[in-house]
Amino acid sequence: MSDIEFDYPKASQSVVNALREEFPHDTIATTKGYKGRVHVKIVSETFNGMNGEDRQAFVYDLLRAKLGEESQPVTLVQAWGTEDL
């Protein structure tokens, strides 16, 4: 893992803002990981019927498309469909 230290409050807010555009009414939470890395948890019916790998790819692809290099602090994505709860 890189030794880069990220500004968690700034990175987290950028991530949440980007995800809110796609998931305006869904549950999104972040927690601080090692050296300011961002761990994302999201619950959305968008993920119903998707496997875990596809859910993670969906979120990572979305963040890379919206944030580019600013998506680097995200090191963990946990995504659930509403049917999983």
PyMOL commands that set and color helices and strands:
alter all, ss='L'
color gray80, all
select helices_A, chain A and resi 8-22+34-36+45-47+52-71+82-84
alter helices_A, ss='H'
color red, helices_A
select strands_A, chain A and resi 27-32+38-43+74-80
alter strands_A, ss='S'
color yellow, strands_A
deselect
rebuild
show_as cartoon
